[in-house]
Amino acid sequence: MTTLSLRLPDDLLHEIDTFANEMHIPRAAYVRKALEQMNLTVAAQRQRTRLMEASLKVRAESMRVNAEFDKIEDAPHA
């Protein structure tokens, strides 16, 4: 495991200590969990962005296909 050194504002450190104590876990474990949660959040946002970009790329084709289906629904014997 690698060691990480960082500077934190005193009020943030106090908040971290308060929550870590409430959860009965060491400060380092609390910070690790916070970083893991942030990584999950960023990964989910990245996936949403990629899906939105892919959706926009196929939107025109999807609209064309939907229009064709609309014609078939309006004229079932066509």
N, C-alpha and C positions, 0 to 999 in steps of 0.2 A: 504494500500500500504506500502511496506517495504522500508526502506531507505538503500542505499548502499553507502559505502564510499570507494574510491579508489584513488590511486596515478597515475597521468598521467604526462608524460613529458610535459614541457612547450610548446614546438612546437606543440604537438598534441592538447593540450587544446586550443591554439590559432587558430588552424585549425578548431576545433569543433565550437568555438565561431564565427569564420568568416562564416562558412556555416550555422550555426543556424540563425545568423543575416540576411544572404541573404534569408533564407527561412521564415523569420519573425516568428520564433518559439523559445521558451525558450531552453536554453542549455540542460536541463533535457529531454525535449521532443525529441530533436535531438538524444541524447544518447540512449533513449528508442527505437526510430525508428531504429537506427543502430544495437542495440542488437537484435531487432525483425528480422531484415533482416539477421543477422548472423545466428540466430536460423533457419530461413527458408532455408538458404544455407546448413547448417549442416544436417538438416532433409532431404533435397533433395539428398545430397550426400550419406546419410545413406540408403535411399531407392534405389538409383542406385546400391550401393554395394550389398544390399540384392537381388535385381533382377539379378545382374550379377552372384552371387553365386548360385541362384536357376537355372539360365540358364545353368551354367556349370554342375550342378548336372544332368540335363536331356539331356544334349548334346548327349551323346552316344546313348540314346534311340531314340532321334529325328533323328540322322543320320541313324539309323537302319530302322526307319519308312520311311524316305525319300528314302532310297535305295529300299525298297519294292515298293514304288510308282513309282520310276524310271523303275522298271521291268514291271509294269503294263502299263505304258505309252509307253514303247518300244514294248510291245506285247499286244495290246488291247484285243485280243481274249483269252488270257491265263487265 
